[in-house]
């Protein structure tokens, strides 16, 4: 196995260990916090974090994505640009915070308190991009575990004491600070901060499309919170945000670890279309085969899931969770397809894809939410325009691999539905039915691995 593949597998293994442990612990802490903090307070926090995420995108300018695909990487310039813009953004946030009343007046204080995170994340982004790009994800394990521990300890402690949304604010501030400090410690002898001012213009010019894409991407990821926060009560926003969070837990466990490795891999093999297509096909099929059985379980057993984990005050969320369940696998081509377009520098196509999907999500979500409330926003999540456009671009770029992937995805969806629906229909009784649904998930994984994954699994184990 060549050096690149070996580094990728080891980095991916490290990333998965980190992602699984941190997400599992984060999931448990969120369940505890959900039992201590009412849905309306979660809604306020989601709206405040939307403001912070927007500021983060505007201070990044697309530089984090752009520098990863360049041969020469002047991290010193990136750090200087981001730090300067972040300091400016904090001042703007503090000044304009009263204008956030269009959400709810309750969001003003938390948004102001969270403003320093913009600078903290900007400083921490440089070592994070470095370890991801160099496939040294194992160096971020300790910082990630620390961030999670600090977040859980402070937030749960303050929530238990009755501080509500401020428990989440304090936990987020302290955890991000700890993560950034430890990330810099982990790369202090490896990361050279090349600071040559002539590189600044090239960085800004080269990242301009990615900056635009990042802005649109933020709307595609957080536009639902913008729409619901503007039109609905904080309680409904909290219920919707928690349902989205639970659905995204699946993709966060399965996909995020791969994202940290797959984009650098795509950048390395961008000139070899055949190899690029194989990597894309393998990863997309593997991820979809893992996620689909889980989402079908949520579809058929959302009421049991909410009742068992969150308690009665969150039960109105069950129908939202059920309706959202399959959104996670409604757009499989775009999962890593966007990274293929980014790595091959098809920035204009990437921009068109993001703009179209965001326009449909936000515009369609706005119209549907006005008429149908929160379920209108749920429906907008299934308008997968990005998947259609991304599929067209991939068909042109990696045609044969794309067609082979499509045939196998059809099998994954059909078999998962038949087995999951069969477990729901054939098994009667209160607890027996969800237990049968749970048992169906690993059975489906074993089947798909038998069909598609044995060769890849053996090769990965040999590398490790």
PyMOL commands that set and color helices and strands:
alter all, ss='L'
color gray80, all
select helices_A, chain A and resi 3-36+39-60+63-68+75-102+107-114+117-133+137-160+165-186+198-206+208-231+234-254+256-268+273-309+312-329+332-343+347-372+374-380+385-397+399-426+430-463
alter helices_A, ss='H'
color red, helices_A
deselect
rebuild
show_as cartoon
